Amino acid sequence: MDDFTPEDLEQGRILFARPATFVMGCAKIEQLPDPDLPEVAFAGRSNVGKSSLINGLVGMHKLARASNEPGRTREVNFFDLDGRMRLVDLPGYGWAKASKSTVKKFQDLGRDYLRGRVTLKRVYLLIDARHGLKKVDDEALDALDLAAVSYQIILTKADKLKKGEAEKVQAETLKGVSKRGAAYPAVIVTSAEKGDGMPELRAEIMRTTGVTL
């Protein structure tokens, strides 16, 4: 993990305490807002905890809508952070309840966003810490490599692990993406429920986007 000073962490806390609002959900690439702010996007398997992570970052319970039904995020959802950056929730993957044609439609939408978004600074790929990288994640990793977009692995739900297990999964995950050219060489371990890793992720996003207070 990158080293952050107490000042880095405090600046991240202050930035993400600013007002955050839902902007829009886009079902077609033509509907995307103008690329006039730096953006970071969140991707991951269905039910990996994307909504909980986004809510945890900004300290709000219902900014991003969480659902117990896998595959609910079928649009590219944009959230504005105090007019300084956008947080983008991409459609999930790896579920079985949606039809193949529906799955392809919103997966293609996510890929179109990745390929053409000039203000996209990084994609954070969320992986459940209890399971680590799985075969189902390969397609997402390949798509990110193909789009040549910088991405970083975020392990979620680390509070569900026994003591010491998170470090092992972190090391294995880092090794698993070490030969992928677009992967950022650091893995952040988080728990949206406990708040673990959130200060570091805020600081990381702030550094990545170049947004200052």
N, C-alpha and C positions, 0 to 999 in steps of 0.2 A: 504494500500500500504506500502511496505517496506520503511524504512527511509534511504535515501541516503544523504551522505555529499556532499558539493560542489566539493570536490576532487573526489568522486565516479563518479559524473556526468561529470566532466572534463575528467577523464580517459576514460570513455565510449565514449565521443565525439572524443577524439584523436584516440582511437582504430578503431571506425567505419568510420573515415576519411581516413583510410588506403585503399590501392587498393582492390577493390572487383571485381571478375570476374565470369562469368558463366562457370561452369565446364562441366556439361553434364546433359542430361535428360535420365532417365532410364525407359524403358517400361517393363523390366523383372527384377526380383530380382537378377539374375545372373550378371546383368550389373552394379550393384552398385560399386562405387569406394571403395578401401580398407579402412577399418575403422581405419585410422591412425591419425585422428584429431577429437577433440570434435565437436559435432554437436548439433544444436537446430533446431527443425522443426516447420513449421507453417501450421496449418490445419484450415479448416473452410468451411462454406457453399459457394457454388458458388456465385461469385460477392460480397463477404463480404469485399474485399479490401486487399487480401493477397499480390498481386503484388505491390500495392501502399505502403503498410506498409514496405515491404522489401526494395523497392526503397528509401523510406523515411529514413530508418535506416542508409543506406550507403550514402545518399545524392546524389543519381543518379536517373535520370528520366527513364532510359530504361534498367536497369540491369535485372529486372524481367518484362516480357511482360504482360501488363494489357490488358484486352479484355472486350468489352461490351457483348460478347457472353458467357453466363453462361456455365460452364463445359469445358472450353478450356484446363485447366491444367489436362492432362490425363497421365502424367508421374511424377516420383519423380525427381524434378529438384534440382541440387546441385550448390551452389554458394560458392566460396572460398573467405575468408576475409584475405588477406595478409599472406596466408599460416599458419594462427593461428587457424582458426575454419572454419566450413562450416555452411551455412544457407541453410535449406532444405525446399523446397516448395512442400507440399503434394497435391495429387489430391483433388479437392473440392467435395462437396456432396450437395444434395438437389435440383438438377435441373430436368427438364422434357424433354429436347430436345434429350438426348442420349438414345439409346436403353438399355433395362435392362441388356442384356449380356455385352454390353460395360461398363456400369456403374459398374457391378459386377467385371469385369476384373480389372479396375483401383482402385476400392475400396479394392479388395483383395491385390493388389500390395502395397497399403498404409499400410494395416494391417500386411503384411509380413515384411515390413520395420520396423514397430513399435516393432514387437515381437523379431526380431533378431539383432537389431543394438546395439552393445555393447558400442559404443561411443556416443549414443544419450543421452544427458544430460537432455533435457526437450522438451516437445511439447507445443507450444503456440497456444491455440485454440481461433480463432478470432470469435467474436460475434458482429453483428451490434448493436450499442448502441441504435438505434431507435426502435429495436424490442426486445432486450434482449434474454434470453434463450427461445427456442421454442421446440415443440415436435420433430421436425426434427433433433435437436441437440442431442437428447437422444442416438441415435445409435452411434454417434461419442464418446460421453462421456462413453458409455458402452464399446466400443472398447478400449478406452484408459485405463479404469479401468481394463479390462481383460488383457491387455498387461502389466499392472503394471508399466506403464511409468509415471514419474512425469509430470504433465501438469498444465498450468496456463491459466486462461481466460484473453484475451485482448479484450476490447471493442473498436470497430473502429467507425469512422465517427461521433465522439462526437460533431463536429462542427455543425452538422445538428440538434442538440437538443437545446431547449430553456434553458436559464440560470437556474441552479439548478436541471435540469432533469437528468444530467449525474450522480450526486451523488446518486440519487434515484435508477437508473438502476444498478449502481455499487453495492449498498447494496443488492438489490434484487438478483443480479447474484451471489454474494458471498454466500448468504443464500441458493441459489439453488444448489450449489455444496458442501455445508458444510459437508454433510454426505458421500461424495465420497472420498474414502481413498487415491486415487492417485492425487487428486486435491490440488494444492498449495494454501494455504489460503490467497491469495491476488489477487485483480483484478486491472489491469492497464487500465486507460481510455486514449484513444489516438485519435488523428486526424492527419492522414498523410498529409492532405492538409494544416493544420495550424501549424503542428509540435508539438502539445500538447501531452505530455506523452512520446515523443520519447527519451528525455534524460534519463528518468527513466527506460524505456525499455532497452536501451543500457546498462545502469549500471546493470540492472537485469541479462541480458544475460552474461555480463562479469563476474559477481559474480557466476552465475550458472555453467559456463564452466570452471572457474578457470583460464581463460586466463589473463595474465598480460602484461603490456607494457614492 
